[in-house]
Amino acid sequence: MRTFFLILGLAAICESASATQRPEEYTAPGQANAMAMSCSAAQTYVTSRGAALMVTGRREFDRYVSDESYCYRTHGLVAKVTQTRDNPQCMIGYVCVGHDDLLYQRSLFDR
């Protein structure tokens, strides 16, 4: 019975340790983490590179661009906001979307 409670206690400690990961721990090599940066730092990061893969959540990422030249010719831009260290709604750049998706998104706003 002691072994059971010992294992149960260790499992609880391990689970709480994994649940308290800091945002900077979510970043894979070659990716910037928007949640660990200030809003202005994230905006500067995208602008200075033109296009950047940014981690935006525990298992989420997106490719942000500074202008349309970083998208396919058949794609358009949509402004995208994400959470940064100091701003829950920071517009750090744009994402490229196909024109069909772009028309659908615009029709949602026209209602």
C-alpha positions as CSV (number, residue, x, y, z in Angstrom):
1,M,0.0,0.0,0.0
2,R,2.9,2.3,0.8
3,T,4.3,1.7,-2.7
4,F,1.0,2.7,-4.3
5,F,0.9,6.0,-2.4
6,L,4.5,6.7,-3.2
7,I,3.9,6.1,-6.9
8,L,0.8,8.2,-6.8
9,G,2.7,11.1,-5.1
10,L,5.5,10.9,-7.7
11,A,3.0,11.0,-10.5
12,A,1.3,14.1,-9.1
13,I,4.7,15.8,-8.7
14,C,5.6,14.9,-12.3
15,E,2.3,16.1,-13.7
16,S,2.5,19.4,-11.8
17,A,6.0,20.0,-13.1
18,S,5.0,19.5,-16.7
19,A,1.9,21.7,-16.3
20,T,4.1,24.6,-15.1
21,Q,6.3,24.8,-18.2
22,R,7.3,28.4,-19.1
23,P,6.4,29.7,-22.5
24,E,10.1,29.8,-23.6
25,E,10.2,26.0,-23.1
26,Y,7.7,25.5,-26.0
27,T,10.1,26.8,-28.6
28,A,11.7,24.4,-31.1
29,P,15.1,25.2,-32.6
30,G,14.8,27.8,-35.4
31,Q,11.4,29.1,-34.1
32,A,10.8,32.3,-32.1
33,N,8.3,32.2,-29.3
34,A,5.8,35.0,-29.4
35,M,4.6,34.3,-25.8
36,A,8.0,34.9,-24.4
37,M,8.6,38.2,-26.3
38,S,7.2,41.6,-25.8
39,C,4.7,42.8,-28.5
40,S,7.2,45.3,-30.0
41,A,10.0,42.6,-30.0
42,A,7.8,40.2,-31.9
43,Q,6.8,42.8,-34.4
44,T,10.4,43.7,-35.0
45,Y,11.4,40.1,-35.3
46,V,8.9,39.5,-38.1
47,T,9.6,42.8,-39.8
48,S,13.4,42.3,-39.8
49,R,13.2,38.8,-41.3
50,G,10.3,39.4,-43.6
51,A,8.8,36.0,-42.8
52,A,9.2,34.0,-39.5
53,L,7.8,30.9,-38.0
54,M,6.5,31.9,-34.5
55,V,5.3,29.7,-31.7
56,T,2.0,31.1,-30.5
57,G,0.9,28.4,-28.0
58,R,1.9,25.2,-26.4
59,R,1.3,23.2,-29.6
60,E,0.6,26.1,-32.0
61,F,2.7,28.0,-34.5
62,D,2.1,30.1,-37.5
63,R,4.2,31.7,-40.3
64,Y,4.0,35.5,-40.0
65,V,5.1,37.8,-42.9
66,S,5.7,41.5,-43.0
67,D,4.2,42.0,-46.5
68,E,2.6,40.3,-49.5
69,S,6.0,39.6,-51.2
70,Y,6.5,36.7,-48.9
71,C,3.3,34.9,-50.0
72,Y,2.5,33.0,-53.1
73,R,1.2,35.1,-56.0
74,T,-2.3,33.6,-55.5
75,H,-2.4,34.4,-51.8
76,G,-3.4,37.5,-49.9
77,L,-2.7,38.9,-46.4
78,V,-4.8,38.7,-43.3
79,A,-3.7,40.6,-40.2
80,K,-3.3,38.1,-37.3
81,V,-3.1,38.9,-33.6
82,T,-1.6,36.6,-31.0
83,Q,-0.6,36.7,-27.3
84,T,2.7,38.0,-26.4
85,R,4.3,38.4,-23.0
86,D,2.9,41.9,-22.4
87,N,-0.2,42.0,-24.7
88,P,-2.9,39.4,-25.2
89,Q,-3.9,40.8,-28.6
90,C,-0.7,41.9,-30.3
91,M,-0.7,42.2,-34.1
92,I,2.8,41.0,-34.9
93,G,2.3,40.5,-38.7
94,Y,0.2,38.9,-41.4
95,V,-0.5,35.4,-42.5
96,C,-0.8,34.3,-46.1
97,V,-4.1,32.8,-47.1
98,G,-5.5,31.6,-50.4
99,H,-7.9,34.0,-52.2
100,D,-10.9,31.6,-51.6
101,D,-10.2,31.7,-47.9
102,L,-9.7,35.4,-48.0
103,L,-13.1,35.9,-49.7
104,Y,-14.7,33.7,-47.2
105,Q,-13.2,35.6,-44.2
106,R,-14.2,38.9,-45.7
107,S,-17.8,37.7,-46.2
108,L,-18.0,36.9,-42.5
109,F,-17.2,40.5,-41.7
110,D,-19.7,41.9,-44.2
111,R,-22.6,40.4,-42.3
